[in-house]
Amino acid sequence: WLVAGVLWLAGQPLCAGSAGHRLRREAEVSPTSEKAAGALRSLLGKTERDLQGLRRKRDNWEDLCRMKPDGSQSRGECMHILQTMEREIKALEDRRDAYKEMLGHLG
């Protein structure tokens, strides 16, 4: 679905002809393929920046959590926030890796 979305953003039809639902082979070398690669590079850059920001935020929260007494409710709540941030970081890393893989397929 992500490839379809990027191709849609770049103006590339997903299907070619009524006989089959497949990506057009010309997309590998077409200007539209270059547009798709450009869109992916832009998304990749934004994702990298988002990752850096979220990692900094997580590190700040981690420092804050260390100041809370062990076993306290506030420490538990703080750790819950950190766990949520870790899941968000993992999701962004997965998205980044998917963009890199798609760029690799575009050449």
JONOR-V289787 format. One record per backbone hydrogen bond with DSSP energy under -0.5 kcal/mol. CO is the residue of the C=O (numbers start at 1). NH is the residue of the N-H. E is the energy in kcal/mol with one decimal. If there is no record, write none. Layout:
# JONOR-V289787
{{CO,NH,E} {CO,NH,E}}
This chain:
# JONOR-V289787
{{1,5,-2.1} {2,6,-2.4} {3,7,-2.8} {4,8,-2.4} {5,9,-2.5} {6,10,-1.9} {7,11,-0.6} {7,12,-3.0} {8,11,-1.2} {15,17,-0.5} {16,20,-0.5} {20,22,-0.9} {22,16,-0.7} {24,27,-1.1} {25,28,-1.6} {26,29,-1.7} {26,30,-1.5} {30,34,-1.5} {31,35,-2.0} {32,36,-2.5} {33,37,-2.5} {34,38,-2.3} {35,39,-2.6} {36,40,-2.5} {37,41,-2.7} {38,42,-2.2} {39,43,-2.4} {40,44,-2.9} {41,45,-2.5} {42,46,-2.3} {43,47,-2.5} {44,48,-2.5} {45,49,-2.3} {46,50,-2.7} {47,51,-2.5} {48,52,-2.3} {49,53,-2.4} {50,54,-2.6} {51,55,-2.6} {52,56,-2.2} {53,57,-2.3} {54,58,-2.7} {55,59,-2.5} {56,60,-2.2} {57,61,-2.4} {58,62,-2.7} {59,63,-2.0} {60,64,-2.1} {61,65,-3.0} {62,66,-1.8} {63,67,-0.8} {64,67,-1.0} {64,68,-0.5} {65,68,-1.2} {69,72,-2.0} {72,76,-2.1} {73,77,-2.7} {74,78,-2.1} {75,79,-2.6} {76,80,-1.9} {77,81,-1.9} {78,82,-2.1} {79,83,-2.4} {80,84,-2.1} {81,85,-2.3} {82,86,-2.4} {83,87,-2.0} {84,88,-2.1} {85,89,-2.6} {86,90,-2.5} {87,91,-2.3} {88,92,-2.2} {89,93,-2.6} {90,94,-2.4} {91,95,-2.2} {92,96,-2.9} {93,97,-2.5} {94,98,-2.0} {95,99,-2.4} {96,100,-2.3} {97,101,-2.3} {98,102,-2.5} {99,103,-2.5} {100,104,-2.1} {101,105,-1.6} {102,106,-1.5} {103,107,-1.0}}
